[in-house]
Amino acid sequence: MPDTAMLLAAASGQQGPGNVLRIVLVVSVVGAALLAWFLLRGYRN
């Protein structure tokens, strides 16, 4: 995970904290959608 921290630090240094927050929100929404799909997949039957 140190690589991720370095990438976030570089992104915040170049683009400002607004874009990093936007990236974190998009990743969390996509992750929540994938988690919901994975959990609800078993209830389809």
Residue pairs with C-beta under 8 A, 6 or more apart in sequence:
8 20
11 19
11 20
11 23
12 20
